[in-house]
Amino acid sequence: MARKRKHGTKSPPEPLMIHPDAAGIDIGATEIFVAVPTARDETPVRSFPTFTQDLNALADWLGRCGIKTVAMESTGVYWIPLFQILETRGVEVCLVNAHHAKNVPGRRTDVSDCQWLQYLHSVGLLRASFRPAQEICAVRTLLRHREGLVQMASGHIQHMQKALDQMNLQIHHVLSDITGVTGLAIIEAILGGERDPQVLAKLRDWRVRASEEVVAKSLVGDYRREHLFTLRQSVVAYRQCQQLIAECDQEIHRGLETLPSKTDLFQAPLPPAKPATKKRKVGEPDYDLRAQHYRILGVDLTQVPGISSLIVHTVLTEVGPDFSKFRSASAFASWLGLCPDNDISGGKVLWVGTRKVNNRAAKAFRLAAYTLHHSHSALGDHYRRMRAKLGSPQAITATAHKLARITHHLITTGQAYDESAFARDEKRYKKRAEVRLKAQAKALGFQLVPAENGSVP
């Protein structure tokens, strides 16, 4: 009689620990939960308040537990103080997108959250989000604050226009910019007590296209005390915002001066500016922003069609001068959310499109792509071809993707922009168009004959 073999149950294999000295942190507004490996402390999960001394105590406890790397979710701005403290202590911080560390079903408490983060990070399943150097982060904070000030100023301009509408003063419909030289001069005169339209019209600057008669006609209205009061306060608030913006520009300038140089302006002078970029754009600071970017990046990105100094300013403060953290131009475009993110399962395409990414640098590239609508450059031709083929939204994305790849190539290689590099692609496109037109003409019973010397009779 044969003996029956006992089949013992095998325990699942232990996961390979990529980061054995890893901890997980769940960030909150008033309380932080931290989990370390169970063998490092009798109480592997602890909670700490968010006061600065408690954050230092948290960092001390991690040091005693031998923690060398930490994973935390990027929750609002609550992670910034702890991130900076751990960074100064020499702890490698893995800032994780909350969507990437989404819990499995059943994990709905702060304790389980930090334990789950600790486990995922220890086995190497978490990928750190991109964060530029601290010097770039400082300038980025100032620039984002400046954007808020600009939005506040635009709100006060709308209040000024509303007060003028309520008094039926149409000067803001006659002038292209109510905050220009003529607009502010007329408003200040109105607030000073002047009501004569002819006297107010004489404040018109010579560059205004509207005639003095039209300006005087637009200044006949119903002046009321309450609307003049709101107009006065709106003007004061607008000027205050402009003063704060100017102070912010000076602070940003000081931050840019501290960044290392890749190019010596004396040995390699700044290339001549394109005609479209010679004139100072609205919103640009008083100092030479283009020269600062050239010194820091080593290349003049404003030579690329569609890219202005403000676009370069946004990209520099969001990414920094070091693009080595992106392994390729494709990885950079993927981080920006400007490349397709297809969802394919079982050989079937479930979804095609780009990821929804709230990235300021991506918005800057999209804005640059939109300005190529009337450009006579190769990139302008590319945008118009994509628009005819895909439509405006997809054409903007496709052109922004090309601009991002060009930017990555120029900064990583240090080469200057060369428009002739697109000549080969343009020649190939014209050849395809010629073949297509000949095929269409043959199908209709016609024959295309090339014109002599390129002229059309």
C-alpha positions, 0 to 999 in steps of 0.5 A: 500500500503506497504511502500518501504524501503530505503536501505542505503549504508553502509560504509566499516568498519574501519581497525583495527589499530595494530600500530596506532603510525606507520610511513612509509619511502621511502628510496632514494639515495638523498631524503627520503619521510616520511608519518605519520598518517594524524591526527598527522601533518598538512603536513603528508607527508614530504621529507628530504635530506639524509644529516646527519643533515636532518636525525636528523631533520627527527627523531625530526619530528617523535618524535614530531608526537608521532611516535613509530615504522617505516617501511622502505624498505631495499633499498641497503645500503641507509637505514643504516644511518637512521636506526642507527639514529632512533635506537638510538632514541628508535624508533622501525624500521621495515626493510621490504623486498621490495618484501613483500611491493610491491605496488598495481597497480597505486602506482608509486610515492615516496609519494604513496610509503611511504603512502602505507608503513605507512598503511600496517605497521599500520594494521600489514601487514608487517613483519620485516626482521631479523637483528642481534645485532649491535655487530654482525653487526660490525663483519659482516661488517668486514668479508664481507669487508675481502671477497672482499679483498680475491677476489681482491687477487685472481684476482692478482693471475690470473694476475700473472699466465697470465704474466707467461703464456705469457712468457711460464713459466709453474711453476704455472702448476707444483706447486699446489699454485703459492703463496706458499713458493716455488712459491713466492721465485721463482717469487721474484728471477725472478723479481730480475734478475735471469734467470738460471732455475737450480738456480731457481729450487734449491729454491724448498721446500722439500715438493713439489712433483715435482722433481727439474728437472721438476721445472727447465724445467718449468722455461725455457721461453721467458722473456720479459720486458713488462710481467715482469713489469705486473708480478712485479705489480701483486706481489706487489698488491697481497702482499698489499692485504695480508697485508690488510687481516691480518689487517682486521683479527686483527680487526675482532679478537678485535670485537670477543673479545667484544662478551659475553661468554657462556662458560668458557674455564677454567671450560669447556675446548675446546673438542679435534679437529677432525683429519680433523680440526687440520690442519689450512685451507687456509684463516683462520686467525692466531689466534685460531678461533675455541676457539673463536667460542666455547667461544661465542656459548657455543658448538663446531660446528666443531664436526659436519661433514662437518662444519669447523671453517670458516663455523662457522665463517660465520654463527656466523657473519651472525646470531649471537649467539642468535637464539631465534628470530627463533621460531624453526629449521624449521623457521631458515631453511626457513629463509636460503631458504633451505626448500621447498616453494611449491606454491599450489592453488586449491589443485593443486601444481603449483611449487615445489622448494626452494626460491632464497635467497642470504644468506651467511649463506645458502651458507656456509651450502651448502659448508659444505654439499658438503664436505660430499661427501667422509665422512664416517659419518652418514651425509655423508651417508645421502648425498650420499643417497640423491644424488642417489635419487635426484641428486647432487644439490638437495642432497646438499640442503637437506643435508644443510637443515639437517646441519642447523637444527642440528646447530640450535638445538646445539646452542639453547640447548647447547648440544654437537654433538653426532654421535650416535643419528643417529644410530636409523635412520641408523638402520631403513634405513638398515632395509628398504634396506634389505626388498627391496633387498629381494623383488627384489631377490624373484622377480628374483627367488633368495633367500638372505642368510645372511653371517655368522659373517657378512663375505662374502664367 
